[in-house]
Amino acid sequence: MKTRLIATAAALALAAGGAAAQQQGVSKTEILIGTIQDLSGPLAGYGKQARNGMQLRIDEQNEQGAIHGRKLKLLVEDDGYDPKKAVLAAQKLVNQDKVFIMAGHLGTAQNMASMPVQFEKGVINFMPITAAREMYEPFHKLKYSFAATYYDQMRMTLPKLVKEKNARKVCTIYQDDDFGLEVVRGAEAGLKSIGMELAERTSFKRGATDFSSQVARMKNAGCDFVALGTIIRETIGTIGEARKTGFSPTFMGTSAAYTDLIHKLGGKAMDGLYATMTVQHPYLDEASQPIRFWANKYKTKFNEDPTVFSVYGYTIIDQFIRAAQKAGPTLTTDAFVKAMDGMVFEPDMFGGARATYTATKRLGSDVSRMSQIQDGKWKVVSDYVKP
């Protein structure tokens, strides 16, 4: 009996030790990072740039000795900007590939669809590339977000611009999903603070390409200011259609529309567009020496110039690396969370705002500023505005 008890205790101890060693996505030599991007749908430009930025930072870290002896490996899945495909992608990365963390997942509805899959297995949703409030609310210990919300971006900056432009009829066109609705709610809250309401609202389905009826509706309503709940082609399509019909209100978008693709693809017609933003697009003829050095590494590896979404991807992985290093050699989900609950990320060469995290604060920064397309380039036109 005594021998049997000793054997049983030894077996239990071995099993416990094995369980402790079997942190999903972490081995003696490797840490698996998952990401879900749009590589084939309407935001493929964003997704490919974000993925490249993430890979560049991972390659740098692996060349510098990894994290406590563990190399980083990025596993990428394409959801085509479709929430249903995002769920399938999350199931593969979490249950089959067994990633340690999900980093930089692009898209509001896509994140909301896939987070339950992750949380069931204790996989952190780290710095998703979306500024929706749901990325940190309601509180969940596995949520970390870096972007001032679309709601606050609109709520804080729209009233200032409306008054500056002396606008009388503020309208909105928005994508009919969680992202678009956040923009509308922020616009409503901002207008309420100055005693105004939306004069007209019109929406479109995700993936739409024709905006003529929406533009006609806003023109007929006499709108002189339009809040855009749009991303790439919807922004270009809406403004392009407006220019063709002689409709020329002030157009204002969020950080979702802050990309060089707007003026590259939309041309001169995009001049005048405002958008909220944080880090600047890295125009190489205007960039500092550190950014030019970084951009040359990026271009050598990917044969294209980096964009603001490349910066997002790069920064997200950089922040993961810093927290994982702080977590120590025994990397577990709990150790990583403990390390993040006290992290401070100071402004870097890209111009982002200071970000802080605590045990109860899961949004790093709530400030944003505004840029405008002038002569085919984004120009910063305001300082950071705090809620």
Contacts in CASP RR format, 6 or more apart in sequence:
PFRMAT RR
TARGET T0000
AUTHOR 0000-0000-0000
METHOD contacts of the structure
MODEL  1
MKTRLIATAAALALAAGGAAAQQQGVSKTEILIGTIQDLSGPLAGYGKQA
RNGMQLRIDEQNEQGAIHGRKLKLLVEDDGYDPKKAVLAAQKLVNQDKVF
IMAGHLGTAQNMASMPVQFEKGVINFMPITAAREMYEPFHKLKYSFAATY
YDQMRMTLPKLVKEKNARKVCTIYQDDDFGLEVVRGAEAGLKSIGMELAE
RTSFKRGATDFSSQVARMKNAGCDFVALGTIIRETIGTIGEARKTGFSPT
FMGTSAAYTDLIHKLGGKAMDGLYATMTVQHPYLDEASQPIRFWANKYKT
KFNEDPTVFSVYGYTIIDQFIRAAQKAGPTLTTDAFVKAMDGMVFEPDMF
GGARATYTATKRLGSDVSRMSQIQDGKWKVVSDYVKP
23 100 0 8 1.000
23 331 0 8 1.000
23 332 0 8 1.000
23 333 0 8 1.000
24 98 0 8 1.000
24 99 0 8 1.000
24 100 0 8 1.000
24 121 0 8 1.000
24 122 0 8 1.000
24 123 0 8 1.000
25 31 0 8 1.000
25 32 0 8 1.000
25 98 0 8 1.000
25 99 0 8 1.000
25 100 0 8 1.000
26 32 0 8 1.000
26 70 0 8 1.000
26 100 0 8 1.000
26 331 0 8 1.000
26 332 0 8 1.000
27 70 0 8 1.000
28 70 0 8 1.000
29 69 0 8 1.000
29 70 0 8 1.000
29 71 0 8 1.000
30 70 0 8 1.000
30 71 0 8 1.000
30 72 0 8 1.000
30 73 0 8 1.000
31 67 0 8 1.000
31 70 0 8 1.000
31 71 0 8 1.000
31 72 0 8 1.000
31 73 0 8 1.000
31 100 0 8 1.000
31 324 0 8 1.000
31 331 0 8 1.000
32 73 0 8 1.000
32 75 0 8 1.000
32 97 0 8 1.000
32 98 0 8 1.000
32 99 0 8 1.000
32 100 0 8 1.000
33 54 0 8 1.000
33 58 0 8 1.000
33 72 0 8 1.000
33 73 0 8 1.000
33 74 0 8 1.000
33 75 0 8 1.000
33 99 0 8 1.000
33 100 0 8 1.000
33 101 0 8 1.000
33 103 0 8 1.000
33 317 0 8 1.000
33 320 0 8 1.000
34 74 0 8 1.000
34 75 0 8 1.000
34 76 0 8 1.000
34 77 0 8 1.000
34 93 0 8 1.000
34 97 0 8 1.000
34 99 0 8 1.000
34 101 0 8 1.000
34 102 0 8 1.000
34 103 0 8 1.000
35 50 0 8 1.000
35 51 0 8 1.000
35 54 0 8 1.000
35 74 0 8 1.000
35 75 0 8 1.000
35 76 0 8 1.000
35 77 0 8 1.000
35 102 0 8 1.000
35 103 0 8 1.000
35 104 0 8 1.000
35 105 0 8 1.000
36 76 0 8 1.000
36 77 0 8 1.000
36 78 0 8 1.000
36 79 0 8 1.000
36 86 0 8 1.000
36 89 0 8 1.000
36 90 0 8 1.000
36 93 0 8 1.000
36 102 0 8 1.000
36 105 0 8 1.000
36 106 0 8 1.000
36 110 0 8 1.000
36 114 0 8 1.000
37 46 0 8 1.000
37 47 0 8 1.000
37 48 0 8 1.000
37 50 0 8 1.000
37 51 0 8 1.000
37 76 0 8 1.000
37 77 0 8 1.000
37 78 0 8 1.000
37 79 0 8 1.000
37 105 0 8 1.000
37 106 0 8 1.000
38 44 0 8 1.000
38 45 0 8 1.000
38 46 0 8 1.000
38 47 0 8 1.000
38 78 0 8 1.000
38 79 0 8 1.000
38 80 0 8 1.000
38 81 0 8 1.000
38 106 0 8 1.000
38 107 0 8 1.000
38 110 0 8 1.000
39 47 0 8 1.000
39 48 0 8 1.000
39 51 0 8 1.000
39 76 0 8 1.000
39 78 0 8 1.000
39 80 0 8 1.000
40 78 0 8 1.000
40 80 0 8 1.000
41 80 0 8 1.000
41 81 0 8 1.000
42 80 0 8 1.000
42 81 0 8 1.000
42 206 0 8 1.000
42 207 0 8 1.000
42 231 0 8 1.000
42 232 0 8 1.000
42 233 0 8 1.000
43 80 0 8 1.000
43 81 0 8 1.000
43 106 0 8 1.000
43 107 0 8 1.000
43 231 0 8 1.000
43 232 0 8 1.000
44 80 0 8 1.000
45 232 0 8 1.000
45 261 0 8 1.000
45 309 0 8 1.000
46 106 0 8 1.000
46 129 0 8 1.000
46 231 0 8 1.000
46 232 0 8 1.000
46 259 0 8 1.000
46 309 0 8 1.000
47 106 0 8 1.000
47 309 0 8 1.000
49 306 0 8 1.000
49 307 0 8 1.000
49 309 0 8 1.000
49 310 0 8 1.000
49 313 0 8 1.000
50 104 0 8 1.000
50 106 0 8 1.000
50 129 0 8 1.000
50 309 0 8 1.000
50 310 0 8 1.000
50 312 0 8 1.000
50 313 0 8 1.000
51 74 0 8 1.000
51 76 0 8 1.000
51 313 0 8 1.000
52 298 0 8 1.000
52 301 0 8 1.000
52 302 0 8 1.000
52 306 0 8 1.000
52 310 0 8 1.000
53 298 0 8 1.000
53 306 0 8 1.000
53 310 0 8 1.000
53 311 0 8 1.000
53 312 0 8 1.000
53 313 0 8 1.000
53 314 0 8 1.000
53 317 0 8 1.000
54 74 0 8 1.000
54 103 0 8 1.000
54 104 0 8 1.000
54 313 0 8 1.000
54 314 0 8 1.000
54 316 0 8 1.000
54 317 0 8 1.000
55 74 0 8 1.000
55 301 0 8 1.000
56 297 0 8 1.000
56 298 0 8 1.000
56 301 0 8 1.000
56 302 0 8 1.000
56 310 0 8 1.000
56 314 0 8 1.000
57 313 0 8 1.000
57 314 0 8 1.000
57 317 0 8 1.000
57 318 0 8 1.000
57 321 0 8 1.000
58 72 0 8 1.000
58 73 0 8 1.000
58 74 0 8 1.000
58 317 0 8 1.000
59 301 0 8 1.000
61 67 0 8 1.000
61 72 0 8 1.000
61 317 0 8 1.000
61 321 0 8 1.000
62 71 0 8 1.000
62 72 0 8 1.000
66 72 0 8 1.000
67 321 0 8 1.000
67 324 0 8 1.000
67 325 0 8 1.000
67 331 0 8 1.000
68 324 0 8 1.000
68 325 0 8 1.000
68 328 0 8 1.000
68 329 0 8 1.000
68 331 0 8 1.000
70 331 0 8 1.000
72 317 0 8 1.000
72 321 0 8 1.000
75 93 0 8 1.000
75 97 0 8 1.000
75 99 0 8 1.000
77 89 0 8 1.000
77 90 0 8 1.000
77 92 0 8 1.000
77 93 0 8 1.000
78 85 0 8 1.000
78 89 0 8 1.000
79 85 0 8 1.000
79 86 0 8 1.000
79 88 0 8 1.000
79 89 0 8 1.000
79 110 0 8 1.000
81 106 0 8 1.000
81 107 0 8 1.000
81 110 0 8 1.000
81 206 0 8 1.000
81 207 0 8 1.000
82 110 0 8 1.000
83 109 0 8 1.000
83 110 0 8 1.000
83 112 0 8 1.000
83 113 0 8 1.000
83 114 0 8 1.000
84 113 0 8 1.000
86 105 0 8 1.000
86 109 0 8 1.000
86 110 0 8 1.000
86 111 0 8 1.000
86 113 0 8 1.000
86 114 0 8 1.000
87 113 0 8 1.000
87 114 0 8 1.000
87 117 0 8 1.000
89 114 0 8 1.000
90 102 0 8 1.000
90 113 0 8 1.000
90 114 0 8 1.000
90 117 0 8 1.000
90 118 0 8 1.000
91 117 0 8 1.000
93 99 0 8 1.000
93 102 0 8 1.000
94 102 0 8 1.000
94 117 0 8 1.000
94 118 0 8 1.000
94 121 0 8 1.000
94 123 0 8 1.000
95 117 0 8 1.000
95 121 0 8 1.000
99 123 0 8 1.000
100 123 0 8 1.000
100 331 0 8 1.000
100 333 0 8 1.000
101 123 0 8 1.000
101 124 0 8 1.000
101 126 0 8 1.000
101 320 0 8 1.000
101 336 0 8 1.000
102 114 0 8 1.000
102 118 0 8 1.000
102 123 0 8 1.000
102 124 0 8 1.000
102 125 0 8 1.000
102 126 0 8 1.000
103 126 0 8 1.000
103 127 0 8 1.000
103 316 0 8 1.000
103 317 0 8 1.000
103 320 0 8 1.000
104 126 0 8 1.000
104 127 0 8 1.000
104 128 0 8 1.000
104 129 0 8 1.000
104 312 0 8 1.000
104 313 0 8 1.000
104 316 0 8 1.000
105 111 0 8 1.000
105 114 0 8 1.000
105 125 0 8 1.000
105 128 0 8 1.000
105 129 0 8 1.000
105 130 0 8 1.000
106 128 0 8 1.000
106 129 0 8 1.000
106 130 0 8 1.000
107 128 0 8 1.000
107 129 0 8 1.000
107 130 0 8 1.000
107 179 0 8 1.000
108 130 0 8 1.000
108 132 0 8 1.000
108 134 0 8 1.000
108 135 0 8 1.000
108 177 0 8 1.000
108 178 0 8 1.000
108 179 0 8 1.000
108 182 0 8 1.000
109 177 0 8 1.000
109 178 0 8 1.000
109 179 0 8 1.000
109 206 0 8 1.000
111 125 0 8 1.000
111 128 0 8 1.000
111 130 0 8 1.000
111 132 0 8 1.000
111 134 0 8 1.000
111 135 0 8 1.000
112 132 0 8 1.000
112 134 0 8 1.000
112 178 0 8 1.000
115 125 0 8 1.000
115 143 0 8 1.000
118 124 0 8 1.000
118 125 0 8 1.000
118 142 0 8 1.000
119 125 0 8 1.000
119 140 0 8 1.000
119 142 0 8 1.000
122 142 0 8 1.000
122 333 0 8 1.000
123 142 0 8 1.000
123 333 0 8 1.000
124 142 0 8 1.000
124 143 0 8 1.000
124 144 0 8 1.000
124 333 0 8 1.000
124 336 0 8 1.000
124 337 0 8 1.000
125 135 0 8 1.000
125 142 0 8 1.000
125 143 0 8 1.000
125 144 0 8 1.000
126 144 0 8 1.000
126 316 0 8 1.000
126 320 0 8 1.000
127 144 0 8 1.000
127 145 0 8 1.000
127 146 0 8 1.000
127 316 0 8 1.000
127 319 0 8 1.000
127 320 0 8 1.000
128 135 0 8 1.000
128 145 0 8 1.000
129 147 0 8 1.000
129 309 0 8 1.000
129 312 0 8 1.000
129 313 0 8 1.000
129 316 0 8 1.000
130 147 0 8 1.000
130 179 0 8 1.000
131 145 0 8 1.000
131 147 0 8 1.000
131 148 0 8 1.000
131 149 0 8 1.000
131 150 0 8 1.000
131 153 0 8 1.000
131 182 0 8 1.000
131 254 0 8 1.000
131 255 0 8 1.000
131 256 0 8 1.000
132 149 0 8 1.000
132 150 0 8 1.000
132 178 0 8 1.000
132 179 0 8 1.000
132 182 0 8 1.000
133 149 0 8 1.000
133 151 0 8 1.000
133 182 0 8 1.000
134 178 0 8 1.000
135 143 0 8 1.000
135 145 0 8 1.000
135 147 0 8 1.000
135 363 0 8 1.000
136 143 0 8 1.000
136 144 0 8 1.000
136 145 0 8 1.000
136 362 0 8 1.000
136 363 0 8 1.000
139 360 0 8 1.000
139 362 0 8 1.000
140 362 0 8 1.000
141 337 0 8 1.000
142 333 0 8 1.000
142 337 0 8 1.000
143 362 0 8 1.000
144 340 0 8 1.000
144 357 0 8 1.000
144 362 0 8 1.000
144 364 0 8 1.000
145 362 0 8 1.000
145 363 0 8 1.000
145 364 0 8 1.000
146 315 0 8 1.000
146 316 0 8 1.000
146 319 0 8 1.000
146 355 0 8 1.000
146 363 0 8 1.000
146 364 0 8 1.000
146 365 0 8 1.000
147 255 0 8 1.000
147 278 0 8 1.000
147 365 0 8 1.000
148 255 0 8 1.000
148 276 0 8 1.000
148 278 0 8 1.000
148 363 0 8 1.000
148 365 0 8 1.000
148 366 0 8 1.000
148 367 0 8 1.000
148 368 0 8 1.000
149 182 0 8 1.000
149 363 0 8 1.000
149 366 0 8 1.000
150 179 0 8 1.000
150 180 0 8 1.000
150 182 0 8 1.000
150 183 0 8 1.000
150 186 0 8 1.000
150 229 0 8 1.000
150 254 0 8 1.000
150 255 0 8 1.000
150 256 0 8 1.000
151 182 0 8 1.000
151 183 0 8 1.000
151 185 0 8 1.000
151 186 0 8 1.000
151 189 0 8 1.000
152 186 0 8 1.000
152 366 0 8 1.000
152 368 0 8 1.000
152 387 0 8 1.000
153 186 0 8 1.000
153 254 0 8 1.000
153 255 0 8 1.000
153 276 0 8 1.000
153 368 0 8 1.000
154 183 0 8 1.000
154 186 0 8 1.000
154 187 0 8 1.000
154 189 0 8 1.000
154 190 0 8 1.000
154 227 0 8 1.000
154 254 0 8 1.000
154 276 0 8 1.000
155 186 0 8 1.000
155 187 0 8 1.000
155 189 0 8 1.000
155 190 0 8 1.000
155 193 0 8 1.000
155 387 0 8 1.000
156 190 0 8 1.000
156 368 0 8 1.000
156 385 0 8 1.000
156 386 0 8 1.000
156 387 0 8 1.000
157 252 0 8 1.000
157 276 0 8 1.000
157 368 0 8 1.000
157 370 0 8 1.000
157 382 0 8 1.000
157 385 0 8 1.000
158 170 0 8 1.000
158 186 0 8 1.000
158 187 0 8 1.000
158 190 0 8 1.000
158 191 0 8 1.000
158 227 0 8 1.000
158 252 0 8 1.000
159 190 0 8 1.000
159 191 0 8 1.000
159 193 0 8 1.000
159 194 0 8 1.000
160 382 0 8 1.000
160 385 0 8 1.000
161 225 0 8 1.000
161 250 0 8 1.000
161 252 0 8 1.000
161 274 0 8 1.000
161 370 0 8 1.000
162 170 0 8 1.000
162 191 0 8 1.000
162 194 0 8 1.000
162 196 0 8 1.000
162 225 0 8 1.000
163 194 0 8 1.000
165 224 0 8 1.000
165 225 0 8 1.000
165 250 0 8 1.000
167 224 0 8 1.000
167 225 0 8 1.000
167 249 0 8 1.000
167 250 0 8 1.000
168 224 0 8 1.000
169 199 0 8 1.000
169 200 0 8 1.000
169 221 0 8 1.000
169 222 0 8 1.000
169 223 0 8 1.000
169 224 0 8 1.000
169 225 0 8 1.000
170 187 0 8 1.000
170 191 0 8 1.000
170 196 0 8 1.000
170 198 0 8 1.000
170 199 0 8 1.000
170 223 0 8 1.000
170 224 0 8 1.000
170 225 0 8 1.000
170 226 0 8 1.000
170 227 0 8 1.000
171 198 0 8 1.000
171 199 0 8 1.000
171 200 0 8 1.000
171 201 0 8 1.000
171 202 0 8 1.000
171 218 0 8 1.000
171 221 0 8 1.000
171 223 0 8 1.000
171 225 0 8 1.000
171 226 0 8 1.000
171 227 0 8 1.000
171 249 0 8 1.000
172 183 0 8 1.000
172 184 0 8 1.000
172 187 0 8 1.000
172 198 0 8 1.000
172 200 0 8 1.000
172 201 0 8 1.000
172 202 0 8 1.000
172 226 0 8 1.000
172 227 0 8 1.000
172 228 0 8 1.000
172 229 0 8 1.000
173 201 0 8 1.000
173 202 0 8 1.000
173 203 0 8 1.000
173 204 0 8 1.000
173 211 0 8 1.000
173 214 0 8 1.000
173 215 0 8 1.000
173 218 0 8 1.000
173 226 0 8 1.000
173 228 0 8 1.000
173 229 0 8 1.000
173 230 0 8 1.000
173 234 0 8 1.000
173 238 0 8 1.000
174 180 0 8 1.000
174 181 0 8 1.000
174 183 0 8 1.000
174 184 0 8 1.000
174 201 0 8 1.000
174 202 0 8 1.000
174 203 0 8 1.000
174 204 0 8 1.000
174 227 0 8 1.000
174 228 0 8 1.000
174 229 0 8 1.000
174 230 0 8 1.000
175 203 0 8 1.000
175 204 0 8 1.000
175 205 0 8 1.000
175 206 0 8 1.000
175 229 0 8 1.000
175 230 0 8 1.000
175 231 0 8 1.000
175 234 0 8 1.000
176 203 0 8 1.000
176 204 0 8 1.000
176 205 0 8 1.000
176 206 0 8 1.000
177 206 0 8 1.000
179 229 0 8 1.000
179 231 0 8 1.000
179 256 0 8 1.000
180 203 0 8 1.000
180 229 0 8 1.000
183 227 0 8 1.000
183 228 0 8 1.000
183 229 0 8 1.000
183 253 0 8 1.000
183 254 0 8 1.000
184 198 0 8 1.000
184 201 0 8 1.000
184 227 0 8 1.000
184 229 0 8 1.000
187 198 0 8 1.000
187 227 0 8 1.000
188 197 0 8 1.000
188 198 0 8 1.000
191 197 0 8 1.000
191 198 0 8 1.000
198 227 0 8 1.000
199 221 0 8 1.000
199 222 0 8 1.000
199 223 0 8 1.000
200 217 0 8 1.000
200 218 0 8 1.000
200 221 0 8 1.000
200 222 0 8 1.000
200 223 0 8 1.000
202 213 0 8 1.000
202 214 0 8 1.000
202 217 0 8 1.000
202 218 0 8 1.000
203 214 0 8 1.000
204 211 0 8 1.000
204 214 0 8 1.000
204 234 0 8 1.000
207 233 0 8 1.000
207 234 0 8 1.000
208 234 0 8 1.000
209 233 0 8 1.000
209 237 0 8 1.000
211 234 0 8 1.000
211 237 0 8 1.000
211 238 0 8 1.000
211 241 0 8 1.000
212 241 0 8 1.000
214 238 0 8 1.000
215 238 0 8 1.000
215 241 0 8 1.000
215 242 0 8 1.000
215 245 0 8 1.000
215 247 0 8 1.000
216 245 0 8 1.000
218 226 0 8 1.000
218 242 0 8 1.000
218 247 0 8 1.000
218 249 0 8 1.000
219 242 0 8 1.000
219 245 0 8 1.000
219 246 0 8 1.000
219 247 0 8 1.000
223 249 0 8 1.000
224 249 0 8 1.000
224 250 0 8 1.000
225 249 0 8 1.000
225 250 0 8 1.000
225 252 0 8 1.000
226 238 0 8 1.000
226 249 0 8 1.000
226 250 0 8 1.000
226 251 0 8 1.000
226 252 0 8 1.000
227 252 0 8 1.000
227 253 0 8 1.000
228 234 0 8 1.000
228 235 0 8 1.000
228 238 0 8 1.000
228 251 0 8 1.000
228 252 0 8 1.000
228 253 0 8 1.000
228 254 0 8 1.000
228 257 0 8 1.000
229 253 0 8 1.000
229 254 0 8 1.000
229 256 0 8 1.000
229 257 0 8 1.000
230 238 0 8 1.000
230 253 0 8 1.000
230 256 0 8 1.000
230 257 0 8 1.000
231 256 0 8 1.000
231 257 0 8 1.000
232 257 0 8 1.000
232 259 0 8 1.000
232 261 0 8 1.000
232 262 0 8 1.000
232 265 0 8 1.000
233 265 0 8 1.000
235 251 0 8 1.000
235 253 0 8 1.000
235 257 0 8 1.000
235 262 0 8 1.000
235 270 0 8 1.000
235 273 0 8 1.000
236 262 0 8 1.000
236 265 0 8 1.000
236 266 0 8 1.000
236 270 0 8 1.000
238 251 0 8 1.000
239 251 0 8 1.000
239 266 0 8 1.000
239 269 0 8 1.000
239 270 0 8 1.000
239 273 0 8 1.000
240 266 0 8 1.000
240 269 0 8 1.000
242 248 0 8 1.000
242 249 0 8 1.000
242 251 0 8 1.000
243 269 0 8 1.000
250 274 0 8 1.000
251 272 0 8 1.000
251 273 0 8 1.000
251 274 0 8 1.000
252 273 0 8 1.000
252 274 0 8 1.000
252 275 0 8 1.000
252 276 0 8 1.000
253 273 0 8 1.000
253 274 0 8 1.000
253 275 0 8 1.000
253 276 0 8 1.000
254 275 0 8 1.000
254 276 0 8 1.000
255 275 0 8 1.000
255 276 0 8 1.000
255 277 0 8 1.000
255 278 0 8 1.000
255 368 0 8 1.000
257 273 0 8 1.000
257 275 0 8 1.000
258 275 0 8 1.000
258 276 0 8 1.000
258 277 0 8 1.000
258 281 0 8 1.000
258 308 0 8 1.000
258 371 0 8 1.000
258 378 0 8 1.000
259 281 0 8 1.000
259 307 0 8 1.000
259 308 0 8 1.000
259 309 0 8 1.000
260 281 0 8 1.000
260 283 0 8 1.000
260 307 0 8 1.000
260 308 0 8 1.000
260 378 0 8 1.000
261 307 0 8 1.000
262 270 0 8 1.000
262 273 0 8 1.000
262 373 0 8 1.000
263 270 0 8 1.000
263 271 0 8 1.000
263 373 0 8 1.000
263 376 0 8 1.000
263 377 0 8 1.000
263 378 0 8 1.000
267 376 0 8 1.000
268 376 0 8 1.000
270 373 0 8 1.000
270 376 0 8 1.000
271 373 0 8 1.000
271 374 0 8 1.000
271 375 0 8 1.000
271 376 0 8 1.000
272 372 0 8 1.000
272 373 0 8 1.000
272 374 0 8 1.000
273 372 0 8 1.000
273 373 0 8 1.000
274 370 0 8 1.000
274 371 0 8 1.000
274 372 0 8 1.000
274 381 0 8 1.000
275 370 0 8 1.000
275 371 0 8 1.000
275 372 0 8 1.000
275 378 0 8 1.000
276 368 0 8 1.000
276 369 0 8 1.000
276 370 0 8 1.000
276 371 0 8 1.000
277 308 0 8 1.000
277 368 0 8 1.000
277 369 0 8 1.000
277 370 0 8 1.000
277 371 0 8 1.000
277 378 0 8 1.000
277 380 0 8 1.000
278 351 0 8 1.000
278 352 0 8 1.000
278 353 0 8 1.000
278 365 0 8 1.000
278 367 0 8 1.000
278 368 0 8 1.000
278 369 0 8 1.000
279 308 0 8 1.000
279 311 0 8 1.000
279 312 0 8 1.000
279 315 0 8 1.000
279 350 0 8 1.000
279 351 0 8 1.000
279 352 0 8 1.000
280 308 0 8 1.000
280 350 0 8 1.000
280 351 0 8 1.000
280 371 0 8 1.000
280 378 0 8 1.000
280 380 0 8 1.000
281 307 0 8 1.000
281 308 0 8 1.000
281 378 0 8 1.000
282 291 0 8 1.000
282 294 0 8 1.000
282 295 0 8 1.000
282 305 0 8 1.000
282 306 0 8 1.000
282 307 0 8 1.000
282 308 0 8 1.000
282 310 0 8 1.000
282 311 0 8 1.000
282 350 0 8 1.000
283 377 0 8 1.000
283 378 0 8 1.000
284 291 0 8 1.000
284 292 0 8 1.000
284 295 0 8 1.000
284 305 0 8 1.000
287 295 0 8 1.000
288 349 0 8 1.000
290 349 0 8 1.000
291 349 0 8 1.000
291 350 0 8 1.000
294 306 0 8 1.000
294 314 0 8 1.000
294 349 0 8 1.000
295 305 0 8 1.000
295 306 0 8 1.000
298 305 0 8 1.000
298 306 0 8 1.000
298 310 0 8 1.000
299 305 0 8 1.000
299 306 0 8 1.000
311 350 0 8 1.000
315 348 0 8 1.000
315 350 0 8 1.000
319 343 0 8 1.000
319 345 0 8 1.000
319 355 0 8 1.000
322 343 0 8 1.000
322 345 0 8 1.000
323 336 0 8 1.000
323 339 0 8 1.000
323 340 0 8 1.000
323 343 0 8 1.000
324 331 0 8 1.000
324 336 0 8 1.000
324 339 0 8 1.000
326 339 0 8 1.000
326 343 0 8 1.000
327 335 0 8 1.000
327 336 0 8 1.000
327 338 0 8 1.000
327 339 0 8 1.000
328 335 0 8 1.000
328 339 0 8 1.000
340 357 0 8 1.000
341 357 0 8 1.000
341 358 0 8 1.000
341 359 0 8 1.000
342 356 0 8 1.000
342 357 0 8 1.000
342 358 0 8 1.000
342 359 0 8 1.000
343 356 0 8 1.000
343 357 0 8 1.000
344 354 0 8 1.000
344 355 0 8 1.000
344 356 0 8 1.000
344 357 0 8 1.000
345 354 0 8 1.000
345 355 0 8 1.000
345 356 0 8 1.000
345 364 0 8 1.000
346 354 0 8 1.000
347 353 0 8 1.000
347 354 0 8 1.000
352 365 0 8 1.000
353 365 0 8 1.000
353 367 0 8 1.000
353 384 0 8 1.000
354 365 0 8 1.000
355 364 0 8 1.000
355 365 0 8 1.000
356 364 0 8 1.000
356 365 0 8 1.000
357 364 0 8 1.000
366 386 0 8 1.000
366 387 0 8 1.000
367 384 0 8 1.000
367 385 0 8 1.000
367 386 0 8 1.000
367 387 0 8 1.000
368 384 0 8 1.000
368 385 0 8 1.000
369 380 0 8 1.000
369 382 0 8 1.000
369 383 0 8 1.000
369 384 0 8 1.000
369 385 0 8 1.000
370 380 0 8 1.000
370 381 0 8 1.000
370 382 0 8 1.000
370 385 0 8 1.000
371 378 0 8 1.000
371 379 0 8 1.000
371 380 0 8 1.000
371 381 0 8 1.000
372 378 0 8 1.000
372 379 0 8 1.000
372 381 0 8 1.000
373 379 0 8 1.000
END
